[in-house]
Amino acid sequence: MALIGRDTELKELGELVDGPEDRSGVVIRGEAGIGKSALVAETAAAASVAGLRVLRTTGAEAERNLAYAGLHQLLYPVRAGVANLPEPQRDALRTALGLASGAEPSAYLVGLAALTLLAEEAVAKPLLLVAEDAHWLDRASADVLAFVARRIEAEPIVLVATLRDGFESPLLEAGLAPMVLDRLPADAAAEVLDAVAPRLAPPVRTRLLAEAAGLPLALTELPSAVGELDGLDPVLPLTERLERTFTARVAALPEVTRTALLVAALNETTSLTETLTATGTLLGVAADPAVLAPAVEARLIELSAGAVTFRHPLMRSALPASATPLDRRNAHLALVDALRDQPDRRAWHQAAACAGPDETVAAALVRTAERARFRGGAAAAISALEQAARLSPDTGDRTDRLLLAAELAVESGRRETAERLVHAANPADARRRATAGRLLSEFEDGVREDPARVAELARTAAAVAADGQHDAALRILWSAAMRCFWTEPGPEARQELLDVADRLPVPGADPRIVAVTAYVAPFERGEAVLGHLRDLVSRTGADPEVDRYLGSAALQVGAFDLAARFSAAAAPGLRAQGRLGLLPRALAVQAWSRVRLGDLAGAVPAAAEAVRFARETGQPFMAGFATAVQAEIAALRGDHKQAKTLADEAERAGLAAGARPVLATVQLTRGLTNLSEGRFEDAFADLRRLLDPADPAYQPALRAYCVPELTEAAVRAGQTDALRDVVAGLEALGAPAPALRIGLRYARAVLDPSDERFAEALDADLTGWPAERGRVHLAFGEWLRRQRRVVESRTHLRTARKTFDALGMAAWADRARRELRSAGESSPNRGPDARDKLTPHELSIAQLAAEGLTNREIGQRLYLSHRTVGTHLHRIFPKLGVSSRADLAGMLKTLEG
């Protein structure tokens, strides 16, 4: 009956069930009582008939603070398959669900485990996943479901979720199709009412239709309360009026039944045993299921298989709202007594029963938070700590618990929550204020903050170090150093940071000090940083976070070969640990560095993955940085339209807060595009912006690493005098940065060309820098041809053409071809590179497959199911004209050679 008037929605959901491979699912949104559950029930029934297996989870308001409670409910019927998961996934999922002890699991690793488990189950029978009342799911479960929803593109799995209006959920950003339910039109509403109550008197029927206003729940429930309508305030929202009708219905029940219903409403689970045990405690006598029979007859609840279920969430919420505070407190205490073997649930009921501060209960909640954090349930741990703070008699304990909750919020990417908790903590002493300041600065590396904040952080780090908290001081320094990458605080602030770092009793080779120094003083301390990096490069792979620090440090000092190596070593470890918040940072450094080296084949998938994970983990500026790298790649490949589109997109992200590395890379891209299209004055203007301290694209380190492009533009635009000034200024830095030294040798050769100058540029160690070597050969060949040394020029031009063809740098390869033609030698046209036929995602999979990884291993690397990997490979093989992994490896190896 509640489905009358829902033909369109039923058809859409039916199509979803019939073809689950084509769409990942739907989020059904609407107000309470609109009929979401009825639609889902009909869809689940149709799915079962169609041969799908249905797995369900239902959010409950009381369970929102129990980490992975919703996921446990969803996966319980397929729990046997957990034993067959790859070991890291198996351990993460078992720990998250409280089935085993182990290291704190990453939410992303838990998500991958759930995805793998569901994909394996779907091989035997397609799956329909149902998540009702998703707004009440615990955050950890909602995050996992969103993770799964984004990755079931090739699986016979479909997800249907329901969400009440006015609530948010990670599922809204998971790529599920939206379905918004409106109230029923007049004719459909009348049809529903007539089906429920066919013999109503006309005046009563008219009144009910007016009161229900097209809400299906009201149409089906109000007829049983016709006599109570006159006592309801018509100004109240309809849902409140419905709750009052349910309360009135409860008031007519026996007292023992009302007591049992209140306990059931406050209980997190549907367990009939728990409800009856607690009810017995309140009544002083044993309670049996018969005590709830009157509530079943009143159509408030349903009893089945040891479970007590309210027919609608509004019925459940009406009971505690109408009970007295004393009755609610006694019911919570009875549940405390009934849950002796479940300390986490017990602690929450103890907290609900507290009338004021209580350190015993607060301490129990802290232990609950520790267990939730151990299982990877950051949101549940945050809630427990916040509640513990409210119940803390001691002001210091209260502040510490709020700050710990804020730290968890930072780690899990919940900015608004972290800010609210820090402000609530309102620390009074210097140590806690320092912690609060550090926490508020963690998001977006301070991109949106006043650059003056860097000097303030330097002073904070100094104060913390003076108290002997050297690790905490280093964390603050790292946070401040990152700001020196994204913004420009000025030389005084940079010097303050160096002074604090120098005073710390930490070895200079400590990766954290190396990284801080590289970010703060990439030229002044570049030689020392490079020395440490070369000493540490043999130790890659031991700790992915250390490798990430060192990769970032290497980029700052222009050692792009080392930056690519360190960041490539960091990525697998970060993936394995499920640290997807850090992964896009390592990938973006890897992509930026590889592009500068000319390794476009390696940069393409790294940049694409960096963009995807940065967006998924809420890092807009890192996404903008990686998008700018994608724009640069497109420019080098000669795809100028795509380069301009991506550069504009990245610029929008960077301009939002003046993110200098993003804007610098955008200007580099525009300079490359204008160079390729022959607009040399425009190219020079674009690239010159990187050197202007007043320009938002100015970034002290990156400005020095585009000298070859600037040289090309300046010489062709007739700006050699301006270029000489630039070169003199950069030479005055005296920096050992490999990229700068290579660029300056190239600039000197082009500005004052001679055999000796070009020989000097070519004699430099360009191992691992093929693009730079190709650039020198091209410039040398061009100069030789202008000197009428045509035969000699061809050798260099031919080398340049072959180099740029191999690297996929089409714009530069075309330029070498034109020069060769002018030198009297034709060149074969470069056919489309097989890699050009693949999307970045496909290229990443192809490269891993070529390395010999199985579908399952590739899936673990890229956070996909092995079935999705297989589907992509089936598309990749025909695109490349190969039929096996061996052929694929041979083709990619040939291209790289």
N, C-alpha and C positions, 0 to 999 in steps of 0.2 A: 504493500500500500504506500509506503514512504517513497517508493520508486516511481509512482505516477508522475508524469511530467518530466522524467529524466531520460527520455529516449535517446537524446543526442549523446549524453554522457555515457550511457550504457553501451552505445554503439562504439564510442571511442575506446572505452576500456576493453570491450570485446575484441576490437582489432589489435589492441596491445597484447592481449593474451594469445591471440591467434598467431601473431608474428613477433615473439619476444626478441628475435635476433635483430630486428630493425630499430628498436627504440629501447632506451634504458629504463624508462618508467614515467610516472606521473606523480605530481604532488597535488592532492585535492584540498583546496582551501575553502573555508566558509565559516560562518558563525556557528556557535554551539546550537545543536539541534537542527541543522540544515539538511542532514541526511547523509553525511560523509560515511558513517559506519554502515548504513544500509547499502550504499553503492559498493563499498569494499566487500561486504558479505556476498552480494550478488556476483561480484567479479571473482571472488575466491571460489564460489560454487561452480561458476562457469569454467574456471581454470582446472578444477579437479575433474570435471567431466571431459575437458579437452586433453587430459593426460598430464597436466603439470602437477608438481608437488608444491604444496603451499606451506611456507614457513612464516610464522607470525611473531610479532612483538607488539606490545601495547604499552605506551608510556603511562606512568602513574605519577601524579604530582608528588606523592610522598616518597617516590623512588628516585627523584631527580638528583639526590645527593649520594647515591650508591653507584660507584663507578662500574660501568659495563653491565649493569643490571639488565638493561634492554637487550644488549648483545647476547648475554647468557640465555635469555628467554628465546631469542631468535634461533640460536645455534644448538640449543639443547637436543632437539630431535636428531641432529647429525653429528653429535659429539664424538661418536666412535671414529669418525674420519680424522679427528685431530691427530691421532697417533701416526697417521701416514704423511703428515706434513713435513717439509724440510725442517731440520732441527731448530734453526733460529726462529722460524715462524711458529713451530710447535711450542717451543718454550715460551715465546712471547704471548701466545694466545692462552696457554694454560695458566700462566702467571696472571694475565689480565682478568681471567674469569675466576681466579682464586682457587684453581684446581691444583696448583703446585707453587713452590717457592722458586725464586730465581732473581736475576738482575731486573731492575726497573725497566719494563719494556717501553719502546717508543710507540706512540699511538699509530704511527705510519706502518710500523712493523706488524702491529696487531691488525691494522687494516689489510695489509698484504696477506696475512695468514687467513683472515676471514674470506678475502677474495679467492684465495687458492682453494680453501675448503669448499666454498660454494660452487666454484667452477668445476671441481672434481665431482661434486654431487650432481651437478647439472648434466654431466656426461651421461649418466644413467637415465635421468628424467629431467626435463626443463623445470625451472623453478619460478614460482611467484613469491616474492618477498613482500610481506605486508607489514607496514609500520604505522599502526594507528596512534592517534594522539601524539604525533612526533614532537610537538611542543613540550611535552612532559618527559620525553626520554632524557636520561642522564646525558651530559654533554659528551662524554667519552664514546658512548654508543652512537650518538647522533653523528659524531665526527667519523666514526668507522663506516657507518652507512653511507655518508656522503662520499667518502673515499671509494667505497665499492661502486656506488652509482656512477662515478666519473669514469669507471674502468670496465664496465660490462658491455662495451660496444660490440664485442664479437662473441659474447656468451649467450646461451639460451636461458637468460635470466632477466626478469623484469621486476622492478620495484614500484610498489604503489604505497604512497604515504598520505596520511591525512594530517592537516594542520589547521588549528583554529585561528580565525582572524585576530589580528592584534598581537600575535606571537611571532618570534623569529626562530629560525632553525638553520643549521649548516646545510640541510637538504635543499634549501631554496637556491643555493649557489652551486648545486651539484649537477646541473645540466638536465634535470628532470623537466618534462613538459608541465606547464601549469594548467590546472583545471579549477576554475572558480565557480562555486555553486551559489546561485542566487535563490531568493525565496520563490516559491511556486506562484505562477500566475493564478488569477481568480478561478478559472475553470478547473485547473488541476487541483487547487486547494479544496474546492467544493467536492471534487471526485474522491479525494482522500478522506475527507470528513464523512461523506456519505457511506464510504466503505467501512469506516470504523464505527460509526453510530448512525445506522440507516433510518431510525425512527424518531429523530429529534423533532420537537415542535418547531415550526418555522421561526418564531421569534428567537428561540434558543440557538437554532442553527445560524441565524444571521449574526447573533451576538458572538458566537464562537468563531465564525469566520473572520469577524472584525478583530477579535482579540488575538487570534492566531497569526493574522497578517501574513499568511503564506509560509509560516515556519512549520516544517513537517512534524517536528517533535511536539509542538503545541497542538497541532491538529490531531495527533494520536493520543495525547495525554490529557488535554483539558476536558474532553467529554466525561472523564471519570470524576471530574471535580466541578461539575456544573453548579452545584449548590454553593461552592465557595467563591465563585467569580465576583459576587457583589461585594465581598469583603476585601478585594484586592485593589490597591491604589493604581489606577490606570496610567499614572504618570511614570511609574517604575518601568525600567527596561523589561522587555518580555522575558528575558532569561531569568531575571530576579523574580518576576511574577510566577514563572514556572517553578523556581526553587521553593517559593512559598507554598505553592500547591503541593509539592512533594513533602514539605515539612508538615503541612496540615494532614497529609495522608499518613505520615509517621505518627502524628499525635494521637491518632485513633487506635494505634496498636498497643498491645500489652506492654507494661513497663520493661519486662525482661527482654522482649523483642527489641524495644527501642535501645536498651543497653547494648545488646549484641550488635545492632546495626551501627551504633556509634563506634564501637571497637572496630568493626569491619571497615568503616569509612576511614579511620585513622591508621589502619594497618597498611604497610606498603605492598604486601602481597595479597593474593586471593586465597591464601591458605585457610581452609575451614577449620583445621585443627588449631591453628594459632588463635583464630577469632574465638573459638569455643573455650580454649584454655584461659584466655584473658577474661572472657565473660564470666567464667566460673569463679575466677579470683574476685571479681567485682560483686558477684551475687552471693559468694560464700558457699555455693553448692556447685556440683558438677553440672555443666551445660551440655545438652546434646543437640543435634540438628533440628529437632522439633521446635526449639525455641525460635527458629527463624522462619518457620512455616507461615505465620501470618504475613510476614514481609513478602514472601513469594506470592501469596494469594493477592496481595495488594499491588503486585506487578512492580515492585521496587528492586528486587534482586532475582537472581537465578542461582540455583544450586546444582552443581554437576561435578562428578569425579573429584570430590574433596575440595572443591573451590566454591567460593561465594563471590558472585560477580554482580555489580550494579548494572542495571539495564542502560544507564546513561551517566556520564560523568557529572551532570548537573544534579542527579539524585544523590551521588556520593558527596558532593561539595555542600549540599543543603544541610546535611546532618551536623557536621561540626559547627557550621555557622549559626545554627539555631540552638546549640547546646550551651549550657552555662560554663563559665571558665572552670569551675570546680569539677563538673562532670568530665570535661575534656582532660583536665589534669589527672583525674583518677583513672580514666581510660588509658592514658599514656603510661601511667605507672603500672597498670595491669599488664600492658604489653611488655614493659621492661621486665617484669617477672616472668612472662611467658617466653622471652627471647634470651634466656641465660647463656645459650651456646652461640649467640650471634652478637658479638660485642659492638660491631659498627651500628647495626640497627638499634641495638639497645641504647647506645650513647645518644642517638638522635631523639629517641623517645624520652630519655632522661632530660635532655636539654629542653624539650617541649614542655616538660612538667615543671621546670624551674621557675620560681617566682622572682628570682634575683640572682646576683653573682654567686657562683658556686665553683670553687677551684677543682673539686673532685670531678665534677662533670666536665669542666673545661679541659682537664688533663685527659679524660677519656676521649674527648673529641680530638685532641691533638694526636693521640694514638690512632684514632680512626683516620685522621689525615695522613699519618705516616703510612698506614696500610694502603690507603687509596693511592698515594703517590708511588708506592712500591709496585702497585699493579698498573701504573701508568694513567691513573684517573686524576689528572691535574684539577679538573673542574670540581670534582667531589672533594678533593683535598682542600681546595680554596674555600669551598663552602664550610667545611668542618672547622678550618682555622678561623674563619670569620666569626662563626658562631662561638667558638672557644674564646675569642677575644671579647665578645659581648658578655660572656659569663665570667671573665677574669677579674678577680677582686683587685689584683695588683696592677697598677698603671703600666709598669715596665713590661710585665708579661703580656698585657693587652697590646702594647705597641709592637713588641717582638713578633707576636702571632700575626698581627696585621701585615707587618713587613714581610714575614715569611710567605704569607698568602699572596702578597703583591709580587714577590719574586717568582712564585709559581705561575702567576698570571703573565709575567713577562716571558718566561720560558715557553709558555704555551700560546703566545701571540695575542693575548687579550688586553689590548691597550687600555680601553675604557675601564675595565675592571681594575687593572693595576693602578691607574691614576686615582680611582675612587678609593682604593684601599690605602694608598700612600697618604692621601689627604686625610682620611679618617684616622690614620695612625698618629699624625701630628706630633712627630718626635720632638722631644725637648732637649736632649743632649747631643753633643757634637757627633758621636759615633753613629747614633741612629739617624741623625740628619744626613750624614754622609751616605749611609746606605739608601735612604729615601731618594736623595739626589741622583745616585747612580741608577736606581731602578727606573726613575722617570726618564732617564736619558737613554735607556737601552733601545727604545723603539726607533727604527729608521735611522739609527746612528746619529741622532741629533740633527737631521737634515733640516727640520722645520724650526730649529731653535736659533736664537741669537748667537752668532759666532763668539761673542764675548763669554759665552758659557764655557768655552774651552779653558780659559784662564781660571775661571771659578773651579772647574774640575781639577785643575792642576793644584790649586790650593787645598782642595778637599783631599786629594791623594796624599799631599804632603802631611796633612793633619792625621790622616789614618795611618800613614807609615810611622809617624812619630809615636803613635800608640802601640807600635810593634806589629800591626796587622799588615804585613807586607803583601800577602796574597790579595787581600782586599784592595790595597793601594794599586797593585798591578792591574786588577780588573778595572778600576776607575781610569787608570792611565790608558788602557786599551780602548775603553769607551771614548775617551777624549781624543786619542790618536785617530780613531775612525772618523771623527769629525773633521780632522785635518785633511781627509781625503775628499769628503763630500762638500765641505765649505772651506772658507779661508779665514782663519782667526787672526792672522798677522804674525810677524816675526817675534814679537814680545811673548805672545801666548805660547808659541812653539818652543821658545827658549825656556819658559817656565816648566813646560812638560819635560824637556830634556834634563833640566836641573834635578827635578824630582826623580826621574828614572836613574840618573847617575848616582844619586845618593842611596838608592835601594841596595841592600846587601844581597844582590842577585847577580850571578855570573853574566857577563856580557854576551855569552853564547846561549843563554836561555832563550828559547824560541819566542817567548812573549816579549822580552826586551828587544830582540832583533826586530820583531814586527813593529813594536812601538817606535823604535828609532827610525826604521825605514819610512814609516808614515809621517813622522814629525820632521825628519831632516834627511830626505832622500839624497840630496847632493852633499850636504855638509858632512854627513856620516856614511856616505855611500860606500867608501872603500872598506870600512870596518864591517858593514852589513854584508857586502859581497864576500868578504873573507869568511864570515860565519856561514853564509849560505853554501859556499863551496865545500866547507868542512862537513856540513850537515846533510848534503844531498845524498850521501851514501846510506843514510839512515831512514830514507822514506819508507812508508808502509807500516811503521810501528804504531803511530797514533795519528788518525786522520785529522784531528783538530790541530795538532802540531803542524802537519803538512799544509793545512789550510792557512795557518798563520804565515808560514814560510813562503807559500805561493804568493800571498798578498804582498809580503815584504819584497819578494823578487820583482814583482811588477812595478813597485814604487821606484826601485833603483834601476829600472830599465834592463833587467836580466830576463828577457821574455822566455828564453830557452829554459831557464831554471823555474820561472813562474809556471810554465806549462807542465813541467815535470812534477813539481811539488803538488800542484792542484789536481793533476791527473791521478797522482797517488792518493790524494785525500778523498776523491769522489767515491771509490768503491767502499771504503770504510764507513763513510757517512751514510751511504745507502744501506749497508749491512746493519748499521746501528739504527736505521730509521730516522736519522736526524735531517729531515727534509727541510728544516728551517735554515740549516747551515749549507746544505748541498748546493742551492743555487748560487751562493757566494763563491764556492770553489769552482763551479762550472763557469760562472761569468768571467772569473780571472783566467781560467783555462782558455775560454773562447777568445777573449780580448787578446791574450798573448799569442795564441796560435794564428790569429788573423795577421798580426804584425809580423809573424815569422813567415807567413805565406801558406800555412797549413790550413787551407780552407776546408778540406775534407774532414779534418778533425774538429774544426771550429763550428761547422754547421750543426751537427747534433748536440754539441755541448751548449751552444747558444740557445737552441730551441728548447732543450730540457731546462735550462736555467730560467727561461721565460715562463715555462709551464709551472715549475715548482715555486717560483717567486710569486706568481699570481695565486697559486693554490695556498701558499702559506702567508699571504697578506703582506708582501714586501714590494710595494709599488715602485720604489726607486731602483731597487735591484732589478725588477722586471724592465724598467725603462733603460737601465744600463745594458742589459742583455739584448733588448730590442735594438738599441743603437748599434751594437755589434752586428746584429743581423743586417742592419741597414748598410754597414760598412762592407760586409760580405757581398751583398747584392751589388754595390757599386763596383767592387773589384771584379765581379763576374760580368759586369757590363749590363746588368739588369737595372737600368737607371730609373725606370718607373717604380719598381719595387723599392729601390733604395730611397727614393723621395718619400714614398708612402710611409715606410718604416721610420725614416728620420723624423718626419712630422709627428708620428705617434710617440716616439721616444722624447721628442722635444716637449710635447705636452706634459709628459710625466716629469721631466726635469725642471721645466719652468715653474711647476706648481710650488716648488720650494727652493729653486736655485741649486739643484743637484749638479755640481760642476762636472764630475766625470761623465755624466750623461750628456750634458750640453757640449762638452769638449769632443766627445765621440761623434755627436751629431754634426758638428762643424767639420770634423775630419772627413766624414762621409760626404758632406756637400762639396768640400774641396775636391775630393776624388772624382765625384760625378762631374763637376764643372771642368776639371782637367780632361776627363775622357771626352767631353762634348766640345772641347776647344774654347771654352770661355775662361781664359787664363786670368784675366783681371778679376773676375768673380771668384775664381778659385783662390787667388792670392788674398782677396779680402776675407773669404771664409776662414782660411787657415791663419791669417794674421790675428784674428780675434782670439785665438788660443794663447797669444803672447801678451795680450793687453790685460794688466791686473784689474782694470775697471770693468772688464767684460765678464758676465756670468759664466762664459765658457772657459775662463782662465782657470787652469788647475796646475799648480806649481810643478808637479812631476810630469804629468802627461804632456804639458806644453813642449817639453824638450824631446819628445819621441816621435815627432812627425816632421823632422828636418828635411828628409828627402822629398816629401810631397811639397813642402813649402818652397824648397829650392826649385823644383820643377815649375811651379806656378810663377815664382818671382822672375826666373830667367825668361820664361816665355811671355810674361806680361811686361817685360822691360823694367823690372823693379830690382835690378841687381844692386844698386846702392843701398836700398832698404834691406836687402838680404844680407849684405856685408855687415851692416849694423847688428842684425839679428845674430849672425854667426859669431861676431865678436862678443856679443853679450853672453851667448851660450858657452863660448870657449872660456870666458872669465869665470864661469862656475867652477872650473877645474874638477868636474865630476868624473868619476870612473865608469859611469853608467854605460854598459855595452851599447845599448840602442843609441845613446847620444853620440858616443865616439864613432860608431858606424855612420850615423847621419852626418856628422861634421866632416869626416873624411870624404863622403860623397859630395857634400856641398863645396868643399875646397876644390875637388876635382872638376866640378861643373862650372864653378865661378872662374877658376884660372886653369883651364884644361891643358894638360900636357901628358905625355906618355908616363912620366914619372908619377904625376898625381894619380892617374887612374891605376897604375901599377901598385901604388901604395894602398889604394882603396881595395884592390883585389887581393893583395897579399895579407890583408887582415884576416883574423880567424873568423870566417863566416860559416863554420860548421854549424848546422842547425838553423841557418838564416838564409834559406834559398831565395826568398823574395828579394832580399837586399843584394845578394850576389847577381841575380838576374837584372836588377835595376842598374847596377854598375856596368854590366856588360852592354846593356841597351844604350846608356849614355855614352860609353866609350865608343861603341859602334857608330852612333850618330855623329860624334865629333870627328871620328876618322873619315866618315863619308864626306863631311863638310870640308875636310882638309884634302879631298880628292884622293884619299888612300882607300879606294873603294874595295880592293881585294881584301885588305886587312880588316875593313869594317864588317865584311860579311861573316867572318868567323864569330865576332862578338854578337852581331845581330841574330845570327842563327842560334847561338847558345841562349840568348835572351828569349827568343821565340819558343824554343823547346822547353825552357824552364817555366815560362808563364803558362804554356799549354798544359804542362804536367801539373801545375798548381791550380789550374782552373781560373787563373786571373785573366779573363778574356779581354778586358779593356787594354791591359798592358801587352798581351800577346798580339792583339790587332795592331797596336802601334809598332811593334817589332816587325810585323809583316809589311806594313806600309814602308818602313825604312828599308827593308830588304828589297822591295820592289824598286824603290828609288836607287838602290845599289845594283840593280840589274839582275836580281835573283827572285824568281817566283817561289811562293810557299804554298804547300798544300793547305786547303781550307781545313780548319779544325772542325771535325764533326762533333755533335753533341756528346759530351762526356756521359757515360752511363750513369754516373752519380747524379747528374743533373735531372735525370728522369725520376728520381726518388724524392719524396718529401724528407725533411730533416728527421722526422720520427722513423721513417723507413730506412734511411741511411744509417741511423744509429743501430737499428736491429740488424741490418745487413752486415755492418762492421763487426758486431759481436758474434754473429753466426759465422762469419769468415774466420774469426779467431778460434772457432771450434766449440763455442759454448752451446749447450743444449737449449731447447726452447724454455725449459724450466729455469735454467741458470740465467738466461736473458731476462725472463720475467722477473726474477728476483732482483736483477740489476736495475731494471727500469720500472719496477712496481706495476707490473702487468701480470695477468694470468698467462700460463704457458699456451692456453688455447688462443688467446689474442695474438700472441707472438706468432703462432703457427698460421693464423689467418693473414697476418701481415706478410709472412714469408711467401705464402701462396700468391700474393699480389706482386711481390718483389721479383720472384724468379722470371715470370714472363716479361716484366718490364725490362729486365736486363738480358733476356734471351738465354738464361741458364736453366739448368734442370736439377742441379744438386748443390750442396754446400761446398763441395770441392771446386766446382766450376765458379761459384761465387767468390771463393777465396782467391782463385787464380785471377779472376777479372779485376778485383779490387787491388791485388798486389801489382798487376800490370799497370793499372792507372797510377798507383802511388810511385811506381818506378819511373 
